[in-house]
Amino acid sequence: MSTIAVLGAGKIGESLLSGLINAGHATEKLLFTERYQQRAEELTERYGVRNVDVAEAVEQADVLVVSVKPQDIDPLLELIAPLITPEKLVVTLCAGLPTELFERRFAAGTPVVRVMPNTPMLVGEAMSAVSAGTHATDSHLETVEEMLGSVGRVVRLPESQQDAVTALSGSGPAYFFYLVEAMVDAGILLGLPRAVAAELVVQSAVGSAAMLREGEGHPVIMREGVTSPGGTTISGVRELEKHGVRAALIDAIEAAHSRSVELGAKHRADPSQEGND
């Protein structure tokens, strides 16, 4: 069993540790780094996993999961680059950062796998997309897929599609939360208590998602199944179309995609290669 070190135990890093433990990964084969001592002690008490400094994590781990904010990546790379060898597998969970950035800083031949997860990892329902860097093999990808399978579902894609993944599923939960917030507010406007409105909307969302997952049909067909001629639902759908909700969602996802491309371009050796991984 590989030793896995999570560099940066924020919400996503903690969720990965929790999922690995629940999937049967031995705690003695897990490590994490955390700069805030109080949080480090809390995580060790909660999961029985050791907090170590970055140098020890790199030395002991076979798989290094980089889970820091993109703006914090340069100091971390400066610290670990001299310690990385091609025998290590580096997995980056940093939104918008290309594998090229890591490969450029690490020893030649170091395998890097880029991952775009999302926050439902917190409840074991993540949607993660994985992409191989120049030196990552199918075996490396399988290792990462098995690891992430403990906290949700995984798809394998070329890195050139990662900015689209970031915009769609990486940012996707925020769009759903935004819609739920608006629907709950509408329920309150119609006289329902907030708690009741929230329960109605959230359970409707959970049930609808379950129907989609079970493959009950195309979303259009499923929507039509709720939409009776001359009924209440078609009146509501007409208002959504009138106010351009569909177009607004598409524009939002395109804007998120553009921002992801912009973030990645800052870390490319040759920005002209943008989108051509």
Secondary structure, DSSP 4 states (H G I P E B T S, - for coil): ---EEEES-SHHHHHHHHHHHHTT--GGGEEEE-S-HHHHHHHHHHH--EE--HHHHHHH-SEEEE-S-GGGHHHHHHHHGGG--TTSEEEE--TT--HHHHHHHSPTT--EEEEE--GGGGGT-EEEEEEE-TT--HHHHHHHHHHHGGGEEEEE--GGGHHHHIIIIISHHHHHHHHHHHHHHHHHHTT--HHHHHHHHHHHHHHHHHHHHTT---HHHHHHHH--TTSHHHHHHHHHHHTTHHHHHHHHHHHHHHHHHHHHHTT-SSGGGTT--
